[in-house]
């Protein structure tokens, strides 16, 4: 079959072939409860170090702009045929490039508008390439491929001023780029297993793309798995999701994260542009911040390659199972499947389903254990049941109420205590594993290189946060059992 010459051909670059929505960052697979492909949706700056800036007040900058950034905004505005922003400038600080106020800004001001026409999305791929790919890979993989093909064009690319300034691989710290030894630092966390799943997905998408273009000279065959993984990471850490699918938004991805900010990237489908409204007043020289989402450190680290110390949104995914030697193992599994109510996916959260549960921080003094899923406590009651009569009573109660199994405390206090002690055993195990790995991370050896030191800190932030959540849940469960026992 003959195909037209493509601009990505190795040898010749002949032919070129109303509603405002909160634009979410694309987050990875099961980590995020947003209905996306395989990633997080708010993506940021050109250099990773800026992600570390998460203070509650804007930082001041000298607004020194290097030569290569001096013409970036004018280039983008020429390409868009309209003004992007008159209130922002690209400044430099110890954290890297960031966006700063170049004039006074009031809360509610629109500080930037980036038309869809200058955003990189799957539909920017040439028709002949899109046609061949079809639905074989998702939007993230397609934009990753687009980045690599445009980078191969170098100065001949219409996106050259943008793609040439994307961070290099050595500046990216998503766990998919960590070595096996580095990943062992976070082995107790569900992030460890999620990272392996993400690596597998990247490999599958790469294989599908290579197989699709086998024999065609579109420049695709020269792409390596390492290069594809790098581009994939660029998309998961920088793109937003809109009606076009997954989009890279030049200039907007200089914005850094503040977990307390109420500013987001918004998509105006009628006007076909993305915009940001200031959530506070800024003086000239203040760094402009937005919130990528209410993400735990696990999500931040997997999708964006950074962590926030003492992250208030930290959570833990815990997997429970019915012991194999349980005489009612098969029966209980059948009941759990029959009466299971799938947990909904909440924005900026991990997915929990079946025997995997999402635990959030339990506030001190909480009487209802808010943060410990009711589905988890129900699981404990089912697993600890030791007679057909008890199980049948749960089934009958479920059918007479809302259909959810074991969602109410057992009438037998001793059995209710045993159910929660079952959960405590798992909590204790995870707590000890986290403590052991945290201890291995202290102190930091003096011979480590900068990237290794940084990732070691990220691992500690992750495990510290999860340990805090597990400890709070364990304390509540212990207190609940003591209260039931009358102590």
Secondary structure, 3 states (H helix, E strand, C coil): CCCCCCCCCCCCCCCCCCCEEECCEEECHHHCCCCCCCEEECCCCCCHHHHHCCCCCCCECCCCCCHHHHCHHHHHHHHHCCCCCCCEEEEEECCEEEEEECCCECCCCEEEEEEHHHEEEHHHCCHHHHHHHCCCCCHHHHHHHHHHHHHHHHHHCCCHHHHCCCCCHHHCCCHHHCCHHHHHHHCCCHHHHHHHHHHHHHHHHHHHHHHHCCCCCCCCCCCCHHHHHHHHHHHHHHEEEECCEEEEECCHHHCEECCCCCCCEEEECCCCEEEEECCCCECCCEECEECCCCCCHHHHHHHHCCCCCCCCCCEEEEECCCCCCCCCHHHHHHHHHHHCCCCCCCCCCCCCCCCEEEEECCCCCCCCCCCCCHHHHHHHHHHHCCCHHHHHHHHHHHHHCCCCCCCCCCCCHHHHHHHHHHHHHHHHHHHHHHHHHHHHCCCCCCCCCHHHHHHHHHHHHHHHHHHHHHHHHHHHHHHHHHHHHCC
